[in-house]
């Protein structure tokens, strides 16, 4: 077996063993939490040890394992895309596992051992899914991933969690059915379930387009794109926060991975309209996702809607890359996929950070309502610093990582607008405007989040009495915050690696990479005179912009003035009351009024709402049918058996003379039968 697969399979076994041990330690939940957390960290580190050399060196590794099924080869394929995805999974697995040591203590007595089991099984299934190169086994591990995450969603076992879990279960399995139908169509065309056969076979344009649509909507349900997003803002808040970080940071990217895998890797992205469809759904998801996030008071629901937004941004890059393949525009291919893949990584990091930060706040506050927080930066300073960096990163502020990936997405859309046909020249500017609106609204939303939760005065007794979380929770958050800074300022180190993956996807020659890779510390997107940025220079300038005024203040400040004014804010001559402070609702009220028609679309666009109605109607129908069955069939059978029982009881009168008569009658009957 090739060396990378040795360590990778060991990593997977550690995840599984950690989960199994957590289950066996059900009566010692503290030990179960520690064991599952250590296993997650060790397996994640080993996964990075395997993947980083593969990403740096490039190339592809293939291996076939033994399988009892003759119709399906268990083939493993480790290429640039799968290695990149495993790296993303491993980073979040390490952070969430370390975070769980203290956080999951809250669930002792509520099934903490089960959380450890399903979390490790969930991560293991995602890692295996990245290297499986056969449709049969892909579906199996896709289902394992979905089921493990379902049990994490219903951890609380209250009505909201169970309903959210049911909705997630239904939409996930509708998506699975669509994916299976798509693979079955490919099987009918190729007589094989191997992905390699799909890649090399000639498939008719009609079947290819049908498979694309099935895969796009099937994996889109997992990605949470609009209109298949209904489960996401309900399931992510219901799960434990470290599991929410994994679901939002990694699991939804499995949906994006699936779209790229089928559309680009297996089918070749030969049709122009495929890319246009992906771009359109991405743009709509981005704008509506951030709009719906602005209206939320629940901090985890707000972050969940931002996942819809960022999945939309990623899909915009994927769509641009697919358009580049279909129209033979190599630069567009590279720019689109670099923007998509880098934003996939960046979103995993800053969204994982934000969910862990939200979990830290909830850990102390025991509420998700932002209007009951306030002033937390004073009592939870480390959490506040990490959360602030996450807010800046998701708002695409330079020099953090979100800015770099969105910059590449913009460049891909500019390139498409200038080089495509009339359809693309129209679609490009529209997408650019929608991405710009998304960025502006995202910044506004996180000004609201940070301001309401961490600034101002405490809005509840819990906020006044809060304190920072344990180091085992703080360290993973600070590590992800530093990673946000590194992936922004050090993007010139990462872009060449991601460009090579985009090159593999587009099957391009290496010459085009020189147009988008880094030139020293500079990032170039096509024409160096038109689009160039230096992340490290931006970082130095912006740090200087912060530090210089502070130094001037320290050197020139009057001795009488305090550094911070702790008086009440001015209230136009009235005595200040906490009710005068901004709330999550009134901060965004003008926008909700302005975009009222789009907010009314929320229920219409969410398939999940229709599914909930269907489930409710099915439940009502079942309640009506069940008594009919009991009354008309079961009760009649019971009455008939009771009649027989009463008649049989007459035989047993308790008189021995009657019993002797039974014996004589039986002997006579036997004698008669013998004679005959």
C-alpha positions, -999 to +999 in steps of 0.1 A: +000+000+000+014+035-008+027+054+021+001+081+022-027+056+026-009+038+055-010+069+077-044+080+064-061+047+073-044+048+107-058+084+112-093+071+103-089+041+127-079+065+155-111+085+149-132+053+150-114+039+180-118+071+199-155+071+192-159+035+202-140+040+235-162+070+242-192+047+238-177+020+261-170+046+288-206+056+290-206+053+328-175+074+331-184+104+309-155+126+320-131+099+307-152+095+275-149+132+268-111+132+273-106+100+252-127+112+223-110+146+223-075+132+224-084+108+195-097+137+174-066+157+179-042+128+172-061+117+141-063+153+128-026+158+133-018+126+115-042+135+087-022+168+082+011+149+083-002+128+054-018+155+034+006+184+035+034+166+016+009+155-010-003+190-015+032+204-018+045+176-041+013+172-062+006+140-080-020+114-074-022+081-054-046+053-061-051+020-042-078-007-043-088-024-011-103-059-008-141-059-009-167-087-005-188-072-033-178-082-068-199-054-084-181-026-065-144-020-063-133-002-031-109+022-048-091+050-030-079+080-049-059+108-032-055+137-056-051+175-051-087+182-044-092+153-020-060+161-002-070+198+002-104+188+016-088+164+041-065+192+053-096+214+059-114+187+078-083+179+099-078+216+109-114+219+121-112+184+137-082+194+158-098+227+169-132+212+178-117+182+196-095+205+218-125+227+224-146+197+235-125+190+266-143+217+286-173+225+265-188+190+265-186+189+303-219+208+301-235+176+286-225+152+314-256+132+322-271+141+289-252+117+267-217+132+265-203+098+256-226+097+226-214+131+215-178+118+215-188+087+195-209+105+168-184+134+165-155+111+158-176+088+135-188+120+117-152+132+110-140+097+100-168+094+075-160+127+059-123+118+056-131+085+040-156+102+017-128+124+002-108+095-011-135+070-021-135+065-059-165+043-063-202+053-063-214+024-041-190+031-013-194+069-017-231+066-010-225+043+020-201+068+037-222+097+027-251+081+046-229+074+076-218+111+076-255+122+074-267+098+102-238+107+126-245+144+121-283+138+126-276+123+160-255+153+169-283+176+159-308+159+183-284+159+212-306+181+234-336+158+228-361+187+232-389+195+207-369+220+187-339+197+184-360+167+174-379+188+148-347+202+134-332+168+132-362+154+114-361+182+089-324+177+083-329+139+080-356+143+054-338+169+032-304+151+035-320+118+023-339+135-005-305+148-016-290+113-012-318+098-034-310+124-061-273+115-060-280+078-062-303+083-092-275+103-109-249+075-102-274+049-114-278+067-147-240+068-151-239+030-142-265+024-170-242+042-194-209+027-184-219-007-167-196+002-138-197+021-105-161+032-106-155+069-108-125+062-131-148+046-156-172+076-154-142+099-162-130+080-193-164+070-208-182+090-234-216+100-220-244+116-241-250+153-235-286+146-224-276+121-198-247+142-187-270+172-182-295+151-163-268+137-140-254+173-135-289+185-123-294+155-100-260+159-085-262+197-082-295+196-063-286+165-044-253+179-031-268+214-030-292+201-003-261+191+018-244+224+010-274+244+022-279+265-009-312+283-014-339+269-018-326+237-001-313+255+030-344+251+053-327+226+075-295+246+081-307+275+103-325+250+125-300+221+127-268+241+133-281+260+163-295+227+178-262+208+177-235+213+203-213+243+192-182+223+184-203+200+162-219+232+147-184+243+138-178+210+120-211+210+103-209+246+091-172+247+085-167+213+069-199+192+063-216+218+040-183+219+020-188+182+013-218+193-008-196+218-027-170+190-031-197+167-045-208+193-071-172+198-082-165+161-082-194+152-104-197+182-126-160+189-132-140+157-124-164+131-137-184+149-164-158+175-175-181+206-172-186+205-209-219+225-210-218+263-206-252+265-189-240+243-161-217+270-149-243+297-153-267+277-132-242+272-104-232+309-106-269+320-104-278+298-075-246+309-057-254+346-062-289+342-050-278+322-020-252+348-011-275+378-011-305+362+005-284+343+031-269+375+044-303+393+043-319+366+064-289+366+088-294+403+095-329+397+108-319+371+134-316+375+172-303+340+179-265+341+175-262+306+161-291+310+137-274+341+124-242+323+119-260+295+102-276+319+077-241+333+070-231+297+061-258+299+033-242+332+023-207+319+021-217+287+004-232+310-022-199+329-026-180+296-030-205+285-057-200+317-075-163+309-078-171+273-088-196+285-115-170+309-129-145+281-131-169+258-148-178+285-173-141+289-180-138+251-188-168+252-211-156+283-230-119+273-230-108+303-209-079+290-188-074+322-168-111+322-158-108+285-148-079+292-125-093+324-110-127+309-104-115+277-087-088+295-067-114+319-054-138+290-046-113+267-030-095+294-010-129+307+003-138+271+011-107+269+033-111+304+047-148+300+056-140+267+074-115+286+095-134+318+104-168+301+106-154+274+129-139+302+150-172+321+151-192+290+161-167+282+188-169+318+200-207+317+201-204+284+220-181+301+245-207+329+250-235+304+254-214+283+278-213+313+302-246+330+293-268+299+288-288+318+261-285+323+224-304+356+225-280+385+216-303+410+233-295+394+266-257+398+262-237+430+259-205+442+275-189+408+272-156+422+259-148+434+294-154+401+311-144+377+283-115+395+267-098+365+250-130+353+235-138+389+224-105+393+206-108+359+188-145+366+179-136+401+166-109+386+142-135+361+130-160+390+124-135+409+104-125+379+084-160+369+074-167+406+065-138+403+040-118+431+056-081+433+046-056+419+054-075+388+067-082+357+048-118+364+037-106+394+018-081+374-003-106+347-014-133+372-023-107+393-042-100+363-064-138+357-068-142+393-079-113+389-104-129+358-119-161+377-124-143+407-140-124+383-163-157+366-173-173+400-180-145+410-203-139+378-222-171+359-225-201+360-249-231+383-245-246+361-218-215+361-197-210+398-203-244+403-187-241+377-160-207+389-149-216+424-138-248+412-122-229+387-101-203+414-092-230+437-079-246+409-059-213+400-044-207+436-035-241+439-019-234+406+000-201+420+013-216+453+025-245+436+043-221+410+059-200+438+073-232+455+087-244+422+102-211+416+121-210+452+133-244+444+148-232+410+162-201+423+179-216+455+190-247+439+206-229+410+222-195+424+233-198+462+234-217+486+256-231+476+289-244+442+301-280+437+293-287+409+318-274+396+352-258+367+334-238+391+312-226+410+342-214+379+360-198+362+330-162+353+329-138+340+302-140+303+293-113+277+302-081+276+283-090+244+265-118+264+248-098+296+244-067+281+228-085+266+198-103+299+192-071+319+193-053+294+171-081+297+145-079+335+148-041+334+141-048+312+112-072+338+098-044+363+099-019+339+084-042+329+055-046+366+048-012+380+052+005+348+041-018+341+011+012+343-013+024+310+003-010+293-001-022+305-036+004+285-056-008+253-039-044+260-046-036+271-081-021+237-088-054+221-076-074+244-099-050+234-127-057+197-121-094+203-122-092+223-154-067+199-170-046+229-181-009+234-188+013+249-162+020+281-182-013+296-171-004+293-135+022+321-138-007+345-144-023+339-111+003+327-087+023+349-064+052+371-074+071+373-042+047+386-017+024+400-045-008+382-056-014+385-094-047+378-112-040+378-149-026+412-159-002+424-132-010+460-142-047+455-137-050+433-106-023+430-081-024+430-043+002+425-016-013+410+015+018+414+037+021+451+028-016+456+036-011+438+069+019+460+078+001+492+068-031+484+087-013+473+118+006+506+116-027+524+112-038+509+145-006+512+165+005+546+154-025+566+168-022+545+200+015+554+204+008+591+197-019+590+224+005+574+249+032+600+242+009+630+242-021+622+265-030+647+292-024+632+326-059+640+338-078+622+311-085+585+316-078+561+287-114+548+288-146+567+297-169+545+317-197+570+322-232+564+308-237+575+272-254+608+265-292+603+262-303+637+249-307+651+285-326+621+298-313+596+323-297+567+305-315+534+307-303+501+293-335+499+273-322+528+252-294+507+239-294+492+203-310+458+200-305+431+174-340+440+161-339+478+158-303+478+144-316+462+112-352+474+112-347+499+082-332+470+061-361+447+071-385+474+060-366+481+028-363+445+018-397+433+032-406+415-001-375+394+001-381+385+037-416+373+028-399+350+003-381+332+031-410+307+037-418+304+000-382+296-010-375+271+018-384+236+008-380+227+044-412+246+053-432+226+028-417+194+041-426+203+077-462+209+065-462+175+047-449+158+079-476+175+100-503+164+076-489+129+074-489+127+112-526+139+114-535+113+087-517+086+107-536+096+138-569+092+119-559+059+103-545+042+134-579+042+154-597+028+123-573-001+122-577-007+159-615-003+158-623-023+127-597-051+127-577-054+159-607-050+183-629-074+163-601-101+164-598-096+202-636-099+207-636-131+186-608-146+207-625-136+239-657-155+227-636-186+220-619-183+253-652-181+272-665-212+254-633-231+261-637-222+298-670-241+299-651-273+293-630-268+324-658-270+351-635-285+378-656-317+383-634-349+381-663-369+369-665-347+338-627-351+333-632-389+335-659-387+309-635-368+286-610-396+290-636-423+282-648-404+251-612-400+239-605-437+243-637-446+224-627-423+196-592-437+194-605-473+195-630-465+167-602-449+146-580-480+151-607-504+141-615-485+110 
